[in-house]
Structures are given as C-alpha cells and as structure tokens.
Amino acid sequence: MADPHDSPVDSRQLIANLNKQVAELKSQLSSATLEMEMMRARMNDLSSEAQQVVNIERFRVPDEDRLSEINDVVDLMEKAIKKERRSRKAQAEGRREPESAIPQKVDERQILIVLKLRRKGCYIREIAAHVGLGVGTVHNIISKYGQDPQMQSLITEGTQMELTDYFLIRPEED
C-alpha cells in the first residue's frame, strides 16, 4: 500500500528542501574556510612582526682569562683614543705633538693583537690608532711576523665564533 503522504509533489518538495540545506551548508563551509585562511594569514603576519621586534643572539660569557685579556685590550684602546684626542687638541692649538711622546716597548700580546686585527681586515693606520703604536711600528710587526707559520697558528686560534652558552633576547633597536 502506498502512503498518501508520498506523492511525487511532496518528494520533489522534500528533495528541494534538502538541496537548499546542502547549499546553505556548503556556503557556511566556504565561509568558515575563508575565515580560517584569514586567521592563518593574520598568524603569519603576527609571527613576522614578532621576529622583527625581537632579536635573538648567542652570547658567550668569557672566562676569567679572556675577560682579563679583554680588559687589557680596552686599556690599550683607551690609551690610543686619549693619544688621538691629545693630538687633535695640539693641532687645534697650532702646535704639533711628537708622535713618540711616550715610547712604548712592544710585547707579545700587542704583536698578537696587531696581527689578529690585520687578519680581520683592518688597515695599518686603524690598527696603529687603536693599539697606540706608530704606523711604522705596526708595519714592522706585520712585516716581521705576518708570514711566520707558527705565528699564523696563534693568530687564527680562537677566531671562529662559538655557538654555545646563552641566548639573549632583546628588542630591536630603532
């Protein structure tokens, strides 16, 4: 027996309603997918912004010997800067300060500093200014020790960066 509610018109109406519901669900799904893509794009933008705002670097804390050497180098650089200031002041006053006002004995540490700075691409005049030696003295050190194989091993020792110890996170400077 056929159900009186099962007429062809009712079946068509039911199919039409179901098709309408399927179309609405597809529309909702499409809208949700679009919303998800927008959220992903925003997350990528935020991630890029965060990487630009924060700078991550490795910082190796020096041991006591290295810190002592750094302090010695700083003292030398400070002497060079003060010497340069005196020289500029003397020139401004119209007199010339003698280059070797304070004669210095060159020690092994200074020789290594000169050779290491030269290996790193510094010019002789720059090295002389910052180490506190005359240009001729720096040139003589480079000429005398620059090609010595034993000195080369001392010069290159410890110049590679070590990728250990600490991460420092600091804001990017504007």
Buried (B, 14 or more C-beta within 10 A) or exposed (E): EEEEEEEEEEEEEEEEEEEEEEEEEEEEEEEEEEEEEEEEEEEEEEEEEEEEEEEEEEEEEEEEEEEEBEEEBEEBBEBBEEBEEEBEEBEEEEEEBEEEEEEBEBEEEBBBBBBBBBBEEBEBEEBBBBBBBBBEBBBBBBEEBBEEEEBBEBBEEEEEEEEEEEEEEEEEEE
